[in-house]
Every structure is written in structure tokens, then in C-alpha cells.
Amino acid sequence: MTRDVNDAWVECACGARHWGRQGAAGLALADEGALVLQHRSARSHHGGTWGLPGGAVQHGESSLAAALREAQEETSLPPSAARPHATIVLDHGTWRYTTVLAHASVPRPRVRPVDWESDDVAWVAQEEIAERELLPAFADAWPTIRRLLQARPLLVVDAANVVGSVPDGWWRDRAGAATRLLASIRSASRGGFPAAWFALEGAVLAWPRIVVVLEGAARGACEPATDDTAPTHRPAFRTPQVLRAERDGDTAVADLLGGLPPLEREHAALVTADRGLRARTAGTRHLGPGTFRSALRTLEG
């Protein structure tokens, strides 16, 4: 296999040497209170410690793709076994490390050491992680990783308000306009949304559960396809859920947000400019349709 030009050491402004000319990335995959950890071999940097599978970001590669590729190369874990959750970034200016947090898409997928970099790869109970000899950078990041893995970000979209924010013919074909919105959300959501929308302190991007509320004629919109048969080379992205309101959309949104468990209520965001609905959902973070549509355009592009 040809070695990528970015597989090299960087003399960082912090005074240390780091691996990866375009930075590095690692995967924190969780399931049932455990995390996949790599026991680094003696020939590795900080050999003998436990940390996350990861490595250099290659040319033209996103941090998400790099983390999943490295995890597969070091643990045999296919990308489809991971459902992205959030990212945190350690940025030194001249070098950065991105940790991709994810939840297993299938129960406790099998992992095993694949190359010389690992003496062992194992699922380790989260309460036991701090008891092990950890890679120093992972030890520093672990409290933030653990807290963010417990969060449940949620994005609720008031489709009627968002669709009506641009003159794209929605008044003639509301179901068609809602279908286009659903497709746009489905495509853009794979890139992750700003974590600040959900008050995820310490995170940069988030892949929330998304619920799009449809009312009236828009209830006839076609939903995006699911990822049930996603190829193994791609992560298991969440498919936006569609809630077809039995009555008016505002009541459906208010009932949904009012019935959330604490971990979702704390990190929920609602996209709407409707003043009445904002008043009914006081205490929830609100985003305007313009901000949301701008993010969709950026992520789709």
C-alpha cells in the first residue's frame, strides 16, 4: 500500500511532535456503557498505554472519514458499525486532533487487533477506563468525551415555517416543497450541525436525532430512504424522522418537546420563527429558518 504524504511527523508550535501533516483523528465508539480502546504496542508512540484507534488524516479526507478508516485498519471495525454523534477538536494551530464520538449501530460489534500498532483491542467498561494506564492526551479528553456521549441532541424542524420562508412554489404544492426540504435535511445532516445549536459544551459538530413536523397538505410529503442497507464503507447516519401532525403542527411540536426525557430536553433545538410557537416552547433553544437554510446550503455544497 502506498504511503500517504501526510503520514509524517509535525513539529508543533506547542513544542511537541505530532503525527499527521494534516492533523489526525480518532474514534470513540460507545455501546452499552463501554468504549473500544486500543492497547498500544511497544513500537507505537506512548507504547503500553490505552487510547483510541486513530491516525493521520490523509489527503482530501475529512476527519470523520479518517477516524473511521483508522478504526477499521486497527480494529477491523467497519464504518457502518458506527453512528456519528459529535466531534471534539484539540487545535494547536499548526496541528489538530479530532475525536469522533459515535454509538454502535449494532450491539457490541466485534473488534480485534489488526496491525503492529496494537497489542490488544477491547471493549472496556467506562467506569474502568480511568483505572488503566492511558495515553496522556486521551486521559485529558476522557471526561469531556464521557459527558458528551451521554448527551442526546435533538433537532425539531417546524416544516411549515421553514418551507414558507422562501418563495419556491410551496403554496401550489406543499407536499412537494416538504419533500424537497426533507431531502435537503437528509443530505446535509451527514455533515453534522454546529454543536453550539444544542449547547454541547466542548464539541464542534453534532449529529442529532432529527424530527421534522408536517401539517396539513404537507403531510403527503415523501420521506427520505433509510440507511438499513447502507454499504459497510459508510457510517450509519441517522435518517430524519417525520412526524405527521394529526391536528396543527404547533401542538404536535409543543407536545413532542414537552414529553422529552431530561437528556434530550437539555440539548434540544427548534427551528421556527413562529412567535406563538416560540412562546409555547419557552426554555427550548430556537433557530430561525434563515439560519437553518444557510446551514443546509453550506453542508449540501
Phi, psi and omega in degrees: 000132181290135181282134179286144182299338181274356174281080183200162180281150177239130173277104189278155177297341180283352179099354181254167174259135179232154182269130175110109182294332176255023182092182181220166181211151178220163183246125173253094184261124184243150173196129175050047175075016180229162182227145176281122178237152179250128174270109189288137181288165181298335180277353179272161172298131185058044179303144181093351179263167177254137179203195181268146171296138182177178180177194186293141171283128183269170184303127178074013186253138174283163178297323178297311180298320180296315181298318180291319179297313181298321179297321178293318181293331185257340184230357184071010183284120178288146179306327182294347178279354183246133173251107184305142184238311181192169173231147168235150187230128171261109188245115178260009182086297179275350181201147178218150177237126179252124174261120177266116177270136182211158174249146180295136180274347175227155183300121172039067180302148183289138175228154178202153177293138185247321185235185185292345183287343187239131168277330180200156172224131186206156168279123182241129178302136185300325181289347180260352186298314183295343180279347182269163175281110188258151168306128187309315181295323178291321178301320179293322185275340189304315180301320178292317179301313183297318180295317183289328178295335180278340181288152179231080181296142182224133176242118178252129183245119174280090190301321181300319181289320181289315180298320182285359183277350178225144182276076182251021178090014183298332182290339177270330185212083183291324178295319178295318179295320178292323176299317179296320178297316180299319179295320179295316178296318181300316181291312185291329187296339180292336180277349182086146179255160179303127181296336179298334178301332187247011180056043177268086184297128180097347180260159178252310178240157177217146174247089185280165163290134183242130175236121179255121184263123180248145178222162176057221182296335181293346179294346177277006181296150178271133180280151175292156180294152178276172179258023185299332180245033181298141178296154185292344181276358183239142179294163182272079179294147175292142171266130179305138177271147179246126177249111180268107187296132178289327178242239179271152182295324181300317179295320179298318179294313181298319179294319180298309182292325180291337182260013183285148170290159186306318185292336175271322180299324182294332186235036180262147176225141181242129177264109177190152172248003181291116184296320180296318180291323177297322178293321181289339182244035178303138182102344175266145176290137182242139175239141178281154178303325179297315177298318182292313180296323178298318178296320179297316179299317181295315184288325178289327181290000000 
